[in-house]
Every structure is written in C-alpha cells, then in structure tokens.
Amino acid sequence: MYKILTAMLISLMLTACSSMDEPELYHRINEAYDFEVTHCDSFAMVTGIGRGERALRNAKVNAMNHGEELGGTHIVWLQTDHGDPTKVVAVIYKCLQ
C-alpha cells in the first residue's frame, strides 16, 4: 500500500517539475471587445512590447501580464504597431461576474 502511494507521489512531483519549464498559456484576464465590457469599470491602460518571430504574441502576453498584475479581469486591444519592436496598447477593465 505504501509503495503504491509513494510511487504515485513521486510520479506527481516529477510531472509538476517537468511542467514548470513550459510557458504558461493560461491567463486570468479575458480578451474582450469594447461592447462586451460596457458594464465594467475601466481603470488602466497597459502596453506590451515583443520582438522576434512571435513579436505580436509576445507583446500581447506582456500586456496581459501587466493587466493581471493590476487585478484586471478583461483586456480590450486598442492599437497595434507592427514596427521593430512590435507594440500593443490596451485598456484594462474590472468586471464583477
């Protein structure tokens, strides 16, 4: 019994450790259109910067991370500049669910 439990715990710990190196794909903040957040409070603007092959994706992730740190629930993209570096601007909203 203890051998099985120990083996399961070790397996779970190894799985958890191996997944720590992977990029986090889940965000607590939701992308939305402006008509979807009319009942929410806008309280901040954020920017994101990205470079390289996935510049736009990196810029959006950067901005979403800032929005999450501020406690926002939704993000609405305002502007995208595809220069070098790629930049995005967005408004952060807090919506009561």
C-alpha positions, 0 to 999 in steps of 0.5 A: 500500500505504501509503495503504491502511494509513494510511487504515485507521489513521486510520479506527481512531483516529477510531472509538476517539475517537468511542467514548470519549464513550459510557458504558461498559456493560461491567463486570468484576464479575458480578451474582450471587445469594447461592447462586451465590457460596457458594464465594467469599470475601466481603470488602466491602460497597459502596453506590451512590447515583443520582438522576434518571430512571435513579436505580436504574441509576445507583446500581447502576453506582456500586456496581459501580464501587466493587466493581471498584475493590476487585478484586471479581469478583461483586456480590450486591444486598442492599437497595434504597431507592427514596427521593430519592436512590435507594440500593443496598447490596451485598456484594462477593465474590472468586471464583477461576474 
